[in-house]
Amino acid sequence: MQSIQDFIPDDQPEPFDDFARILGTVQIYRTKHYITHTGGPEGGFVYFYKERPAGWYRWSRTWGEPPSYEKIETGVVLMICYPNGSEKIDIVPENWEYELRFDEYVTICDDETMQNE
């Protein structure tokens, strides 16, 4: 008898391969912004709960211009930390499930977690 696992190819991508690598952070208006892309406009993710309605936003800016923000309305933001110190961030569906491996540390960045940081 075969199990479902027998039909899954071994070359499946890692579950977080498509997540954005956190390149660094920048303080804008006293709020830490996570940078996931640079070069053209820079941008990434930011969590607000004082300056704007609470929640995660995508942000971007070009040099000499103020940043623009788009509120993320659905999904859950996750941050993944690896033993080598690298970090990734992205949005997953509300019903997301994953069995963690011993070398991963995943933070579910919900309102309670972010407002207590």
C-alpha positions in Angstrom: 0.0 0.0 0.0 1.3 3.5 -0.9 0.9 6.6 1.1 0.4 10.1 -0.2 4.0 11.0 0.7 5.1 8.4 -2.0 3.6 10.6 -4.7 5.3 13.9 -3.6 8.5 14.5 -5.6 11.7 14.9 -3.6 12.6 18.1 -5.4 9.8 20.1 -3.8 11.0 23.7 -3.0 11.5 24.6 0.6 8.3 26.0 2.1 9.8 29.5 2.6 11.8 29.8 -0.7 9.4 32.4 -2.1 9.5 34.5 1.0 11.2 37.9 0.8 14.7 38.0 2.5 14.9 40.8 5.0 17.8 42.9 3.9 17.8 45.3 6.9 15.6 47.9 8.6 15.2 51.6 8.5 13.5 54.0 10.9 11.0 56.2 9.2 8.8 58.5 11.4 10.1 56.6 14.5 8.8 53.2 13.1 11.0 50.3 12.1 10.4 49.4 8.5 11.7 46.0 7.2 13.5 46.3 3.9 13.0 43.5 1.4 14.0 45.2 -1.9 16.3 48.1 -2.8 17.7 49.6 -6.0 14.7 51.2 -7.7 12.3 52.1 -5.1 13.2 50.5 -1.8 10.5 49.0 0.3 9.1 46.0 2.2 6.9 45.6 5.2 6.0 47.7 8.2 3.7 47.3 11.2 1.8 50.3 12.5 -0.5 50.6 15.5 -0.1 54.2 16.6 0.4 56.4 13.5 -2.2 54.5 11.3 -4.9 51.9 11.8 -3.2 48.8 13.4 -1.8 46.3 11.0 0.8 45.4 8.5 1.5 47.5 5.4 3.6 47.2 2.3 5.8 50.3 1.9 8.0 51.7 -0.8 9.8 55.0 -1.6 12.0 56.5 -4.2 14.8 58.7 -3.0 13.7 62.3 -2.3 10.0 61.2 -2.0 8.0 60.3 1.1 7.1 56.6 1.5 3.8 55.2 0.2 1.8 52.6 2.2 -0.7 49.9 1.3 -2.5 48.1 4.1 -2.5 44.3 4.0 -6.1 43.3 4.5 -5.9 39.5 4.4 -3.5 36.9 5.6 -0.9 36.5 8.4 2.6 37.9 8.3 5.3 35.4 9.3 9.0 36.0 10.0 11.4 33.1 9.7 14.8 33.1 11.3 17.5 30.7 10.4 20.6 29.6 12.4 22.9 31.5 10.1 21.1 34.7 11.1 19.2 35.3 7.9 15.6 36.2 8.1 12.6 36.1 5.7 9.2 37.7 5.8 5.9 37.2 3.9 2.2 36.8 4.0 0.4 33.4 4.3 -3.3 32.6 4.3 -5.2 32.6 7.6 -5.5 28.8 7.6 -1.8 28.2 7.0 -0.2 25.1 8.6 3.3 23.9 8.5 5.3 21.4 10.6 8.5 23.2 11.7 11.9 21.8 11.4 14.4 22.0 14.3 16.5 24.7 12.6 13.7 27.2 11.9 12.2 29.8 14.2 8.9 31.2 12.9 7.2 34.2 14.5 3.5 34.8 13.7 3.4 38.5 13.6 -0.1 39.2 14.8 -1.3 42.3 16.5 -0.6 41.0 20.0 3.0 40.0 19.1 3.8 43.2 17.4 2.3 45.6 19.9 4.2 43.9 22.8 7.6 44.1 20.9 
